[in-house]
Amino acid sequence: MDALPDSDMQLRAALFATLLLVIGACELAAPRRKLKLPRVNRWLPNLAVGALNIMILRIAFPMLGLGLAYLIADSGWGLFRQLNIPFAASFVLSLLALDLLIWAQHKLFHQVSWLWRLHRMHHTDPDFDVTTAVRFHPMEAVLSMLIKSVAILLLGIEPLAFLAFEVILSSTSLFNHGNLKLPTGLDRRLRWFIVTPDMHRVHHSIVHSEQNSNFGFNLPWWDHLFGTYNDQPHGGHEHMTIGTGTFAAREEKDLAKLLVQPFKAQEPQTE
């Protein structure tokens, strides 16, 4: 079976582009922070690496993710199917399992040195806006899909649940990386159900203790449950320093230099 029908791919691409434009427009209308670099210096390479990841995963690994989920569904493999869990329960459990997996994967990429080198490219962006959401090294994108594929194999993740999770993940990632100024009360209420921009921005702080908190992309519950929740940055959202302290110069912003960052020396971080 095809990994994903062309019509679904087109719908996902249209949704992604629409959200990108809407959130980008909201950033212009009500920015949370003043950006350090002109948008063109960051948007083009950030979006280029995002497009490269899509091409690699779609062309080089068409049977990972959704394609594998369909294969497993046809074969009856996986824990959820072996336990004969009803579809509705399996759908919800699949979403929760995948979200917890992504949280754990994110934390692992911060703790293991060679994985951090890959993930570091996401954090070396000296600004924080909607395009930061797609700024992931292709090797990290492939590893992430491999990890999710193992979960599909072991748990028997429902194909529809996997598709829904991927759509939700890409949408919430665009939202919580947005340079958006939400009313304080709204931010507080949303944090019970979804990771907000203010919550996730703490994770992009140069301060090591703040960078190692708020690992969630969709649900905020895991950070509360495992003690990694950090409510606010010490320096305040308007004045906190974003990034890692290196690779922040203008000349580091072209696509080729972004792709070789994992092979450059580790940098010290602020405690």
Helices and strands as residue ranges (DSSP letters): H 6-29, H 39-55, I 56-60, H 66-75, H 79-82, H 87-111, H 113-123, G 130-134, H 138-155, H 159-176, H 184-190, H 197-203, H 208-211, H 221-225, G 250-252, H 255-260, G 261-263
